């Protein structure tokens, strides 16, 4: 027990890094995903196709590869090459990758809304933007909560990939302690930390689903 | 000035010609019933009037303002988006499938468009909305969600929602066709009330008794054309066209 208490401070520090990466990614990826979804269903073919390629690229290659490329590969690109510090580089990779997944979730959600809702709004004089904001998207939120919840929980665990950039998140810190002490106990403590984080998310999404359950469709 | 003036409306879906040159003028306070078999184009025609469908040929004017005009070279030219929206807003519409917004309560359904589109103040529009709900007999339902209502109640909310925008014209697209027979009466009653207040109305309907009793003019459409139009007594009593006769014999 004393051993566990002894390793808590570094593990908590690692958890802070994990949580920072998690929240920053969510804050960027959700709105970006929504914009991409709207662009994907746009009438402008070029825009829609471009976003299609983007989604294909980011869903079709390993997140680890994207992470490595943005950190190690981007500086060597001619003209656009920039060297990002580790946190922004990782954040960029996560946000771009998760936005692609969120985009597909939102697109499916938007397209599942009945045409009659658009017509009902149109005959009341609402513009496309008003229709989306006031009528369609509020209904989309209810429908996409379960898949968004899934992605969000996956993201908590995916943040551990940043160990390849030598960032001291929860998992990398844990591994360092395991190797230092020849004791596998930290793995179990880390597992409990991850479980607590995902439990909190599960609970949050349950609350949200309950909130949206006030109406049926 | 006509409330609606539609001239020579043509509409094709792919290769299928659904409207073959429909013309109709509607005066203030007129109640027009459009009847005819399924697939005759009557709903499509109604949907063309408020831009739910775009037309391929013809002109439409609403209260003297041009919604769509002949653009030359066999094309039509619609008014600019903002202007077209303003013109169409003068026509309320009630759908067969209600199209209420499920995430909003009955009251919110009614005040949504006045607030977002017209910029009405909430405190001004809520009493009006409550008054409209009383008028359609649903005052006690203002805080429930549409899923808790029967079909007839949903449709009456839809009527109140359309009226909240203070339209000059009301379009009804088979408003009772999705309802159980015992629920059509309450909706027709609300519509009859509107007609008595001299609302200009176009009603696409299968309710022949309602058309006969409430309409000033009945239009029989078949196969994308207006076959015959006239006073209810003429159309229902002594139709001159064989197609009208055949249709009425089948439905009445």
Interface residues (C-beta under 8 A of the other chain):
Chain A: X114 X116 X117 X119 X120 X121 X122 X123 X124 X125 X126 X127 X130 X134 X135 X138 X139 X142 X214 X215 X216 X217
Chain B: X50 X51 X52 X85 X86 X88 X89 X91 X92 X93 X95 X97 X98 X99 X100 X101 X102 X103 X112 X113 X116 X117 X118 X145 X146 X147 X161 X162 X165
